[in-house]
Amino acid sequence: MNVSDLGEFGLIERLRAALLQAPYDRLIVGIGDDAAVWRSGGGCTVATTDTMVAGVHFLPRAVAWRDVGWKALTTNISDIAAMGGTPAFALVTLCLPPDTPVAAIDELYAGLRECAEAYGVTIAGGDIVSGPVFAITIALTGDAALDAGDAPLLLRRGAAKAGEIIAVTGPLGGSAGGLRALTDGSPLTNARSRLIERHMHPQPRIDAGRAALEAGIRCAIDISDGLVQDLGHICVASSVGAELHLDRVPLDGDLVAVFGDDAVAMAATGGEDYELIVVGAGDAVARASAALGTSLTIVGCIVSGAPLVRLLDESGGEVTLPSTGWDHLKKDRSA
Amino acid sequence: MNVSDLGEFGLIERLRAALLQAPYDRLIVGIGDDAAVWRSGGGCTVATTDTMVAGVHFLPRAVAWRDVGWKALTTNISDIAAMGGTPAFALVTLCLPPDTPVAAIDELYAGLRECAEAYGVTIAGGDIVSGPVFAITIALTGDAALDAGDAPLLLRRGAAKAGEIIAVTGPLGGSAGGLRALTDGSPLTNARSRLIERHMHPQPRIDAGRAALEAGIRCAIDISDGLVQDLGHICVASSVGAELHLDRVPLDGDLVAVFGDDAVAMAATGGEDYELIVVGAGDAVARASAALGTSLTIVGCIVSGAPLVRLLDESGGEVTLPSTGWDHLKKDRSA
């Protein structure tokens, strides 16, 4: 049996089970959420790590190294946002083929630094190794919000309850549109360039995570694998079902302009938007939305029952989509 | 210009300079030591990251996956030891070709878990991505010792002063002997097997780092690149010179038995022993040695002058060795 038979999520579950007897004194959240959380001094550290491999997570000839640097850090920041935390310190590991141009690494670091400054992150160290393929791995730690008794306030995947409302930040599908614009061979237009910008230059929602926490919301995940799949992760972790109204999914305007009828499916299943899904009571969602200024869009509700996402059209009928998201190891994405 | 022209240490210096204007509020130690240190809650976090790539850092057909798991974590623990810290939480990133056998990952995790339990580390999370080559990246955080005023007590590369004594833990060269035993094609003997065990199953010196701190020592580094090269890092960081008496370098017994006359050069320049070099006043070194039970071996002294390591034979004459350690990016190791 190879890891492609298990798939990413099967393998994560297997490794989580293998580690269950490890010492857990100070650990508050371990494997299986957007980030880990542990007690540290008088506070709580939120920590995550994310990798980009050339040819797997980005197309080295099609994108700028500066954008690779930006995106490598933002994917990590988004995990901290999805826990309601505030990012602080990053360790950056580069795996470099020896013939990597120094100019490429200078550009990469310019993008990293730009992102670090935008989100208040300090790059504190890292590692450089040689290898046959370029890869960048970032480990990012941050701080959890604390309540009056110094207990951490967190957004968790497993905190959804039947009857609660599902909302998302931002229009979706821009990143999937950008990936398709990079690879489908059509000539670049302004709209296509903006979609590519959304794919390579995501804006993680630290603000939304904190506003959700302050409004009383306790459940969230970031959209890295795709809305349907990430909502599915909430369902599994919370042992609830979800009804997602596809007609209410907020669509990126350029996505609609360029890809027309495909836009809804791309917004529902495309990964890497790095917006947040939040789940909470209606009044909490309204408070978070008001605090953010930008609105949260209500796209469905949590129901009791099997941990599945039902997709509904505007008349309430159930629909299916050809692919429901991304698994990093499976041979067949639609499996 | 490619990264192989700059080399690992040239590139690290370039990236450190590129990041100097980043926000540094809580940062105590940034790029350029064995680990980074920052304030976290009321305490101080020590953090490091280290990668192993198949075919670069280990030979996948020659070694057991369990040992790869052990070693991947110990290299990180050793960085925390070299700062005088105590390891606590790890994030583990796997880059996996899709045809990786699940049994290999199970074995890898058995080794990781064995090491985590031996050193009190909790594996709190990580990331799994697909890629063309197996790689494991671990980010490890721990806690710095604090003085009565909650300031961190640290072992630093840059704290060596002229007149201080240089001492090392443990016999050296076992790891270099193990690497040579794995690759020179000679039949396995018991001594060669023990050397390979030392190469793949190092024992980082958390105990020695803490004992050194408590004894008043403030300068250390772990031996990952090789004694001469790592001592050179201390010289550069501290703006001092060093005299290293090759005849006093403690030699691994199996190394001498198997490789005879090559043993001294292998112990002086071979990497990955993961013992510590400590630098301090004679009485502090004596106190640390007594506290450890196992002796620290005095191998030289710090002198004023250019940041170079002079190698001396038993009559005090200067000698040269063909290679002085490992650079992960340089084309020519002896350059």
Boltz contact constraints between the chains, C-beta under 6 A:
constraints:
  - contact:
      token1: [A, 1]
      token2: [B, 102]
      max_distance: 6.0
  - contact:
      token1: [A, 2]
      token2: [B, 99]
      max_distance: 6.0
  - contact:
      token1: [A, 2]
      token2: [B, 101]
      max_distance: 6.0
  - contact:
      token1: [A, 3]
      token2: [B, 96]
      max_distance: 6.0
  - contact:
      token1: [A, 3]
      token2: [B, 100]
      max_distance: 6.0
  - contact:
      token1: [A, 3]
      token2: [B, 102]
      max_distance: 6.0
  - contact:
      token1: [A, 4]
      token2: [B, 98]
      max_distance: 6.0
  - contact:
      token1: [A, 6]
      token2: [B, 102]
      max_distance: 6.0
  - contact:
      token1: [A, 8]
      token2: [B, 128]
      max_distance: 6.0
  - contact:
      token1: [A, 11]
      token2: [B, 128]
      max_distance: 6.0
  - contact:
      token1: [A, 15]
      token2: [B, 109]
      max_distance: 6.0
  - contact:
      token1: [A, 18]
      token2: [B, 109]
      max_distance: 6.0
  - contact:
      token1: [A, 19]
      token2: [B, 123]
      max_distance: 6.0
  - contact:
      token1: [A, 22]
      token2: [B, 116]
      max_distance: 6.0
  - contact:
      token1: [A, 22]
      token2: [B, 122]
      max_distance: 6.0
  - contact:
      token1: [A, 23]
      token2: [B, 122]
      max_distance: 6.0
  - contact:
      token1: [A, 27]
      token2: [B, 122]
      max_distance: 6.0
  - contact:
      token1: [A, 27]
      token2: [B, 124]
      max_distance: 6.0
  - contact:
      token1: [A, 30]
      token2: [B, 124]
      max_distance: 6.0
  - contact:
      token1: [A, 31]
      token2: [B, 125]
      max_distance: 6.0
  - contact:
      token1: [A, 36]
      token2: [B, 124]
      max_distance: 6.0
  - contact:
      token1: [A, 36]
      token2: [B, 125]
      max_distance: 6.0
  - contact:
      token1: [A, 38]
      token2: [B, 89]
      max_distance: 6.0
  - contact:
      token1: [A, 40]
      token2: [B, 40]
      max_distance: 6.0
  - contact:
      token1: [A, 40]
      token2: [B, 41]
      max_distance: 6.0
  - contact:
      token1: [A, 41]
      token2: [B, 40]
      max_distance: 6.0
  - contact:
      token1: [A, 41]
      token2: [B, 41]
      max_distance: 6.0
  - contact:
      token1: [A, 41]
      token2: [B, 42]
      max_distance: 6.0
  - contact:
      token1: [A, 41]
      token2: [B, 43]
      max_distance: 6.0
  - contact:
      token1: [A, 42]
      token2: [B, 41]
      max_distance: 6.0
  - contact:
      token1: [A, 42]
      token2: [B, 42]
      max_distance: 6.0
  - contact:
      token1: [A, 43]
      token2: [B, 41]
      max_distance: 6.0
  - contact:
      token1: [A, 49]
      token2: [B, 91]
      max_distance: 6.0
  - contact:
      token1: [A, 49]
      token2: [B, 93]
      max_distance: 6.0
  - contact:
      token1: [A, 49]
      token2: [B, 126]
      max_distance: 6.0
  - contact:
      token1: [A, 49]
      token2: [B, 127]
      max_distance: 6.0
  - contact:
      token1: [A, 49]
      token2: [B, 139]
      max_distance: 6.0
  - contact:
      token1: [A, 50]
      token2: [B, 127]
      max_distance: 6.0
  - contact:
      token1: [A, 51]
      token2: [B, 93]
      max_distance: 6.0
  - contact:
      token1: [A, 51]
      token2: [B, 127]
      max_distance: 6.0
  - contact:
      token1: [A, 51]
      token2: [B, 129]
      max_distance: 6.0
  - contact:
      token1: [A, 53]
      token2: [B, 129]
      max_distance: 6.0
  - contact:
      token1: [A, 53]
      token2: [B, 131]
      max_distance: 6.0
  - contact:
      token1: [A, 56]
      token2: [B, 130]
      max_distance: 6.0
  - contact:
      token1: [A, 56]
      token2: [B, 131]
      max_distance: 6.0
  - contact:
      token1: [A, 89]
      token2: [B, 38]
      max_distance: 6.0
  - contact:
      token1: [A, 91]
      token2: [B, 49]
      max_distance: 6.0
  - contact:
      token1: [A, 91]
      token2: [B, 139]
      max_distance: 6.0
  - contact:
      token1: [A, 93]
      token2: [B, 49]
      max_distance: 6.0
  - contact:
      token1: [A, 93]
      token2: [B, 51]
      max_distance: 6.0
  - contact:
      token1: [A, 93]
      token2: [B, 137]
      max_distance: 6.0
  - contact:
      token1: [A, 96]
      token2: [B, 3]
      max_distance: 6.0
  - contact:
      token1: [A, 98]
      token2: [B, 4]
      max_distance: 6.0
  - contact:
      token1: [A, 98]
      token2: [B, 329]
      max_distance: 6.0
  - contact:
      token1: [A, 99]
      token2: [B, 2]
      max_distance: 6.0
  - contact:
      token1: [A, 100]
      token2: [B, 3]
      max_distance: 6.0
  - contact:
      token1: [A, 101]
      token2: [B, 2]
      max_distance: 6.0
  - contact:
      token1: [A, 102]
      token2: [B, 1]
      max_distance: 6.0
  - contact:
      token1: [A, 102]
      token2: [B, 3]
      max_distance: 6.0
  - contact:
      token1: [A, 102]
      token2: [B, 6]
      max_distance: 6.0
  - contact:
      token1: [A, 109]
      token2: [B, 15]
      max_distance: 6.0
  - contact:
      token1: [A, 109]
      token2: [B, 18]
      max_distance: 6.0
  - contact:
      token1: [A, 116]
      token2: [B, 22]
      max_distance: 6.0
  - contact:
      token1: [A, 122]
      token2: [B, 22]
      max_distance: 6.0
  - contact:
      token1: [A, 122]
      token2: [B, 23]
      max_distance: 6.0
  - contact:
      token1: [A, 122]
      token2: [B, 27]
      max_distance: 6.0
  - contact:
      token1: [A, 123]
      token2: [B, 19]
      max_distance: 6.0
  - contact:
      token1: [A, 124]
      token2: [B, 27]
      max_distance: 6.0
  - contact:
      token1: [A, 124]
      token2: [B, 30]
      max_distance: 6.0
  - contact:
      token1: [A, 124]
      token2: [B, 36]
      max_distance: 6.0
  - contact:
      token1: [A, 125]
      token2: [B, 31]
      max_distance: 6.0
  - contact:
      token1: [A, 125]
      token2: [B, 36]
      max_distance: 6.0
  - contact:
      token1: [A, 126]
      token2: [B, 49]
      max_distance: 6.0
  - contact:
      token1: [A, 127]
      token2: [B, 49]
      max_distance: 6.0
  - contact:
      token1: [A, 127]
      token2: [B, 50]
      max_distance: 6.0
  - contact:
      token1: [A, 127]
      token2: [B, 51]
      max_distance: 6.0
  - contact:
      token1: [A, 128]
      token2: [B, 8]
      max_distance: 6.0
  - contact:
      token1: [A, 128]
      token2: [B, 11]
      max_distance: 6.0
  - contact:
      token1: [A, 129]
      token2: [B, 51]
      max_distance: 6.0
  - contact:
      token1: [A, 129]
      token2: [B, 53]
      max_distance: 6.0
  - contact:
      token1: [A, 129]
      token2: [B, 328]
      max_distance: 6.0
  - contact:
      token1: [A, 130]
      token2: [B, 56]
      max_distance: 6.0
  - contact:
      token1: [A, 130]
      token2: [B, 328]
      max_distance: 6.0
  - contact:
      token1: [A, 130]
      token2: [B, 329]
      max_distance: 6.0
  - contact:
      token1: [A, 131]
      token2: [B, 53]
      max_distance: 6.0
  - contact:
      token1: [A, 131]
      token2: [B, 56]
      max_distance: 6.0
  - contact:
      token1: [A, 132]
      token2: [B, 133]
      max_distance: 6.0
  - contact:
      token1: [A, 133]
      token2: [B, 132]
      max_distance: 6.0
  - contact:
      token1: [A, 137]
      token2: [B, 93]
      max_distance: 6.0
  - contact:
      token1: [A, 137]
      token2: [B, 137]
      max_distance: 6.0
  - contact:
      token1: [A, 139]
      token2: [B, 49]
      max_distance: 6.0
  - contact:
      token1: [A, 139]
      token2: [B, 91]
      max_distance: 6.0
  - contact:
      token1: [A, 139]
      token2: [B, 139]
      max_distance: 6.0
  - contact:
      token1: [A, 328]
      token2: [B, 129]
      max_distance: 6.0
  - contact:
      token1: [A, 328]
      token2: [B, 130]
      max_distance: 6.0
  - contact:
      token1: [A, 329]
      token2: [B, 98]
      max_distance: 6.0
  - contact:
      token1: [A, 329]
      token2: [B, 130]
      max_distance: 6.0
